Amino acid sequence: MSKLQNGTWVVVTDSEKALFLRNLTDHDNPNLDVFDEDEQENPSDREQSANRPGRMNDTGVQQRSAMDDTDWHELQKERFAADLAEKLYDEAHKGSFKHLVIVASPQVLGVLRDEMHKEVADKVVAEVPKTLTNHPVREIEKLVKRELDAA
């Protein structure tokens, strides 16, 4: 079975953007069509923080230490991957795809694997650990085919 059959979904994502592509041909000559795109607004952590980090008293006399503040920017990146996993679950239940290729950075791929429902994981035919969200579609086609041929 070739990995890029007609109708196979290819999701190209990083921690802030996801491209949804559908293969219109076959594995030998892939023709990926972008049919959806998700992007989140994720300002820097400094812009999202409400105030400076808190302080706490230490055991010594008049000693105080700064506490680590929540990294809102990083938290939002993890939420994006979790939201993407949920969207894929909804689409799998609708029968929108039979086969799925995920192209994502290794960190995002790890979060997706943890968050992905079994119904979606069973449809994954390949994972490509690369960040390709800002590449042209023709370049994505070539890179994905090359990666899948090498696997």
PECORFEN-V199179 format. One record per residue. RES is the residue in one letter. OMEGA is omega in degrees with one decimal (* if undefined). D_LAST is the distance of its C-alpha to the last C-alpha in whole Angstrom. Layout:
res: <RES;RES>
omega: <OMEGA;OMEGA>
d_last: <D_LAST;D_LAST>
//
This chain:
res: <M;S;K;L;Q;N;G;T;W;V;V;V;T;D;S;E;K;A;L;F;L;R;N;L;T;D;H;D;N;P;N;L;D;V;F;D;E;D;E;Q;E;N;P;S;D;R;E;Q;S;A;N;R;P;G;R;M;N;D;T;G;V;Q;Q;R;S;A;M;D;D;T;D;W;H;E;L;Q;K;E;R;F;A;A;D;L;A;E;K;L;Y;D;E;A;H;K;G;S;F;K;H;L;V;I;V;A;S;P;Q;V;L;G;V;L;R;D;E;M;H;K;E;V;A;D;K;V;V;A;E;V;P;K;T;L;T;N;H;P;V;R;E;I;E;K;L;V;K;R;E;L;D;A;A>
omega: <177.0;-174.0;-179.3;177.3;174.4;179.1;178.4;174.9;172.3;178.5;179.6;-172.9;166.4;-175.4;-178.7;-175.2;176.5;174.0;177.7;-178.7;176.8;177.6;-177.8;-177.5;-178.0;-177.3;-176.6;-178.1;-174.9;176.2;-176.5;-179.6;177.7;178.9;177.8;179.6;174.4;176.0;179.7;172.9;-178.1;178.9;178.9;-179.1;-178.7;-179.9;-177.2;-177.6;-178.1;-177.4;-178.8;-178.6;179.8;179.4;177.4;179.0;174.7;-178.9;-179.5;-179.8;177.8;175.4;179.2;179.3;175.6;176.9;175.7;176.9;176.9;175.8;-174.7;-179.7;-179.9;178.2;179.6;177.0;179.0;177.9;179.9;178.7;178.6;177.5;177.8;177.8;178.9;178.2;178.4;177.4;178.6;-179.6;177.6;179.0;177.1;-177.2;-176.8;179.7;176.0;-177.3;-175.6;172.1;179.5;177.4;-176.7;175.6;-178.3;-179.6;-179.2;178.1;178.4;179.2;178.9;178.7;-179.7;-174.1;-172.7;175.7;-178.2;179.9;178.6;-178.4;179.4;-178.7;-179.7;179.2;178.7;173.9;178.6;-176.5;179.4;175.1;-175.9;-173.9;-178.5;177.5;173.7;-176.8;179.6;178.4;177.6;178.4;-178.2;-177.1;179.9;178.7;179.8;178.4;-178.1;176.0;-178.4;-176.5;*>
d_last: <13;12;10;13;16;19;20;17;18;16;18;18;20;22;24;27;26;23;23;22;21;21;19;22;20;17;13;15;17;17;20;20;23;24;26;27;27;28;29;32;34;34;37;37;38;41;42;41;43;47;48;48;47;49;51;52;55;54;57;58;61;61;57;54;50;48;46;42;42;39;36;36;34;31;32;32;28;28;30;28;24;27;28;25;24;27;27;24;26;29;27;25;28;29;27;26;22;20;17;15;13;14;14;16;17;16;20;20;17;19;22;20;19;22;24;22;24;23;23;21;18;18;17;14;11;9;10;10;12;14;18;18;21;23;21;23;21;20;18;16;16;14;12;11;10;9;6;5;6;4;0>
//
